[in-house]
């Protein structure tokens, strides 16, 4: 049996039953036409049902030696946490990743948004430059509790080990009835990450979501 591992372009011609893989990475079993998820422990991973609620499926699988083509035909494909597209370079590939961040505020203190319930950040790699685009939306279940903000810019994790902002643009679409709400995108040198922090209502609960797309180039 052969498999094709997703996220990177690496292709492995090994038995699925012996393949463990990296935790939380998706791979495809060509022979059985099934997706499998690596938990970092179980040989063969965990089989994923690809039937889909929309009646779609998976088609267009070619032999890996001639270049695989995979088409997801469901009407709504859901990807959890992040999605990466990268080149087939074995070393320092060009890469673009989209992340979803979320959080909740109950007061007007700056609160950071995270990738998951474990408070994972959008961390950066050393000696890598990033172009980013971010869309942030916030809502409270009361009148005029809305926030809409966008950011676009670049930052670098340089050879000296510092994360620095190179250029930043932001646009405010909505910041509350009295402009009392706020969103910040920061080059977080302490955690080596892109940080998005929000300030909500001083007394009402608000929910927040952010879509962050980063395109990166590494040179060491």
Backbone torsions as a table, in degrees:
resi	resn	phi	psi	omega
1	UNK	NA	146.1	176.9
2	UNK	-117.9	154.7	176.8
3	UNK	-131.2	160.0	173.5
4	UNK	-129.3	118.1	-175.5
5	UNK	-87.5	134.6	-178.3
6	UNK	-85.8	176.7	178.9
7	UNK	78.8	-55.8	170.8
8	UNK	-99.0	170.9	-179.7
9	UNK	-92.0	3.9	-178.6
10	UNK	-63.0	135.7	179.6
11	UNK	-119.9	134.8	-174.9
12	UNK	-122.4	123.9	177.6
13	UNK	-100.4	75.6	-177.0
14	UNK	-137.0	168.3	-179.8
15	UNK	-70.9	130.8	179.0
16	UNK	-59.9	-37.6	-177.2
17	UNK	-62.1	-20.9	-179.2
18	UNK	-103.2	-4.6	-173.5
19	UNK	-88.2	124.2	177.8
20	UNK	-99.8	-51.8	176.7
21	UNK	78.5	175.8	179.4
22	UNK	-82.6	143.6	-177.7
23	UNK	-57.0	134.3	176.1
24	UNK	69.0	20.5	175.0
25	UNK	-103.1	142.0	-177.5
26	UNK	-96.7	139.2	172.1
27	UNK	-139.6	167.1	-173.2
28	UNK	-123.5	129.5	176.2
29	UNK	-89.4	108.4	-174.7
30	UNK	-65.3	-39.1	-174.7
31	UNK	-68.4	-41.9	-178.9
32	UNK	-97.3	-3.4	179.5
33	UNK	53.9	50.1	179.1
34	UNK	-128.9	143.5	169.8
35	UNK	-80.3	144.7	176.2
36	UNK	-134.8	145.1	-179.7
37	UNK	-113.1	126.9	178.4
38	UNK	-79.7	132.3	172.7
39	UNK	-103.4	5.7	178.5
40	UNK	82.5	-0.1	-175.6
41	UNK	-133.0	-46.9	-170.3
42	UNK	-82.3	120.6	174.1
43	UNK	-61.4	133.0	-178.1
44	UNK	87.3	-11.3	177.6
45	UNK	66.8	-165.8	-178.7
46	UNK	-111.6	124.4	-178.1
47	UNK	-69.2	134.7	-179.8
48	UNK	-109.6	132.9	176.4
49	UNK	-73.0	121.3	-177.7
50	UNK	-106.6	17.4	-179.1
51	UNK	-61.8	-44.4	177.1
52	UNK	78.6	142.2	-179.2
53	UNK	-68.1	-22.4	-178.2
54	UNK	-91.3	6.5	178.0
55	UNK	78.0	14.3	-179.7
56	UNK	-81.9	-170.0	-178.7
57	UNK	-164.2	-162.7	-177.8
58	UNK	-124.3	123.8	-178.5
59	UNK	-136.5	171.5	172.3
60	UNK	78.9	36.6	178.7
61	UNK	-88.9	119.7	176.8
62	UNK	-107.3	164.4	176.3
63	UNK	-60.1	139.4	-173.3
64	UNK	-66.2	-23.5	-179.1
65	UNK	-72.0	-20.3	179.5
66	UNK	-105.8	2.6	178.9
67	UNK	100.2	109.0	-177.3
68	UNK	-71.6	142.8	173.3
69	UNK	-126.8	120.6	-177.5
70	UNK	-122.1	127.7	179.5
71	UNK	-121.5	122.1	173.5
72	UNK	-91.2	119.2	-171.9
73	UNK	-102.0	3.2	177.1
74	UNK	-68.9	153.6	-176.9
75	UNK	-76.5	-18.4	-178.4
76	UNK	-146.4	101.5	-179.2
77	UNK	-96.4	123.1	-177.8
78	UNK	-102.3	129.4	176.9
79	UNK	-119.7	125.6	-175.2
80	UNK	-89.1	132.4	168.9
81	UNK	81.0	-61.7	-177.4
82	UNK	-158.4	160.1	179.3
83	UNK	-138.1	126.3	-176.2
84	UNK	-116.4	135.8	170.7
85	UNK	-119.6	129.3	-179.2
86	UNK	-145.0	164.3	179.7
87	UNK	-78.9	174.2	-177.9
88	UNK	-90.2	13.7	177.0
89	UNK	-66.1	136.1	179.4
90	UNK	-74.6	-26.2	-177.3
91	UNK	-124.9	127.4	176.9
92	UNK	51.4	58.3	-179.5
93	UNK	-67.9	150.0	170.0
94	UNK	-67.6	141.9	-169.3
95	UNK	-150.2	144.2	172.7
96	UNK	-134.6	130.8	-177.2
97	UNK	-132.4	138.2	173.1
98	UNK	-107.8	131.0	-178.8
99	UNK	-119.4	148.2	170.8
100	UNK	-112.5	128.9	177.9
101	UNK	-118.1	156.1	-178.1
102	UNK	-154.5	167.6	177.4
103	UNK	178.2	-177.4	-178.7
104	UNK	-143.0	141.4	174.7
105	UNK	-120.2	147.9	176.7
106	UNK	-125.2	1.6	178.0
107	UNK	-153.8	-170.7	-175.4
108	UNK	-98.3	20.7	175.4
109	UNK	-83.5	143.3	177.4
110	UNK	-61.0	129.0	-176.9
111	UNK	-128.9	131.4	-178.3
112	UNK	-82.6	143.0	173.6
113	UNK	-92.1	144.9	-176.8
114	UNK	-127.0	169.2	-177.1
115	UNK	-81.3	-24.8	-175.9
116	UNK	-156.9	-178.2	-178.0
117	UNK	-69.8	-14.3	177.5
118	UNK	-88.7	7.4	179.4
119	UNK	62.1	39.8	175.4
120	UNK	-72.5	139.0	-178.9
121	UNK	-99.4	168.3	173.3
122	UNK	-86.0	85.4	-173.5
123	UNK	-83.2	155.6	-174.9
124	UNK	-112.6	161.9	179.5
125	UNK	-104.4	145.7	-178.1
126	UNK	-62.7	145.3	178.7
127	UNK	55.4	45.9	-178.7
128	UNK	-135.6	136.2	175.7
129	UNK	-102.1	145.8	-175.3
130	UNK	-129.9	133.4	164.6
131	UNK	-103.1	131.6	-175.6
132	UNK	-129.5	151.6	171.2
133	UNK	-135.0	130.4	-176.6
134	UNK	-132.9	136.2	174.3
135	UNK	-119.9	125.0	-176.1
136	UNK	-123.9	132.7	179.1
137	UNK	-131.0	139.7	177.0
138	UNK	-135.1	148.7	-179.7
139	UNK	-149.5	137.3	169.1
140	UNK	-117.4	147.6	-174.3
141	UNK	-81.9	59.0	176.5
142	UNK	-155.7	166.2	-178.3
143	UNK	-60.7	137.4	174.3
144	UNK	63.1	24.1	175.6
145	UNK	-98.9	67.8	-177.3
146	UNK	-132.4	144.3	175.7
147	UNK	-140.9	134.4	175.5
148	UNK	-142.2	124.1	-171.1
149	UNK	-143.7	145.3	172.7
150	UNK	-131.3	151.1	177.3
151	UNK	-133.0	150.1	173.8
152	UNK	-150.1	135.9	-178.9
153	UNK	176.4	-163.2	-178.7
154	UNK	-144.7	148.0	173.6
155	UNK	-145.0	165.7	-175.1
156	UNK	-136.6	136.7	169.3
157	UNK	-100.3	95.8	-165.6
158	UNK	-84.0	176.2	-176.0
159	UNK	-68.1	-16.5	176.3
160	UNK	-82.0	-4.9	178.1
161	UNK	89.3	18.0	-178.6
162	UNK	-113.5	141.5	173.1
163	UNK	-95.7	118.9	-174.8
164	UNK	-128.5	145.1	175.2
165	UNK	-81.5	132.4	178.7
166	UNK	-96.0	-44.6	177.8
167	UNK	-160.7	147.5	-178.6
168	UNK	-145.8	137.5	172.1
169	UNK	-126.9	143.5	176.0
170	UNK	-139.8	152.2	179.0
171	UNK	-135.5	130.4	-178.9
172	UNK	-103.3	117.9	177.1
173	UNK	-93.9	-35.8	-179.1
174	UNK	-155.4	131.7	-179.0
175	UNK	-137.4	25.7	179.1
176	UNK	96.7	164.0	-176.2
177	UNK	-58.2	-37.9	-179.1
178	UNK	-115.2	25.9	-178.7
179	UNK	54.2	38.3	-175.1
180	UNK	-89.1	-10.3	-178.3
181	UNK	-99.3	157.2	-173.0
182	UNK	-149.7	147.8	174.1
183	UNK	-131.3	135.8	177.4
184	UNK	-126.4	138.3	170.3
185	UNK	-113.7	123.1	-171.5
186	UNK	-124.7	147.5	167.2
187	UNK	-83.7	101.2	-173.6
188	UNK	-86.4	95.8	-177.2
189	UNK	-73.0	-28.6	179.8
190	UNK	-64.5	-46.0	-177.3
191	UNK	-101.1	2.5	-179.7
192	UNK	53.3	58.5	-172.2
193	UNK	-150.6	164.5	165.0
194	UNK	-90.8	123.0	-177.0
195	UNK	-115.0	134.4	172.6
196	UNK	-115.3	123.1	-179.2
197	UNK	-122.3	143.5	-174.6
198	UNK	-129.6	150.1	175.0
199	UNK	-121.7	117.1	-176.7
200	UNK	-100.2	-154.6	-178.9
201	UNK	-73.6	148.2	-176.4
202	UNK	-74.6	-10.7	-178.8
203	UNK	-138.9	-19.2	-176.8
204	UNK	-105.4	147.6	176.8
205	UNK	-73.1	138.0	175.5
206	UNK	-132.9	145.1	177.0
207	UNK	-106.2	145.6	-174.0
208	UNK	-133.0	143.8	173.2
209	UNK	-137.9	147.7	178.1
210	UNK	-141.2	133.4	172.1
211	UNK	-106.5	120.4	-177.2
212	UNK	-121.8	121.2	176.2
213	UNK	-108.8	127.4	178.0
214	UNK	-123.7	136.7	173.6
215	UNK	-116.7	127.4	-170.3
216	UNK	-124.8	152.2	174.9
217	UNK	-136.0	126.7	-178.4
218	UNK	-110.7	135.7	173.4
219	UNK	-145.4	117.7	-178.2
220	UNK	-115.9	NA	NA
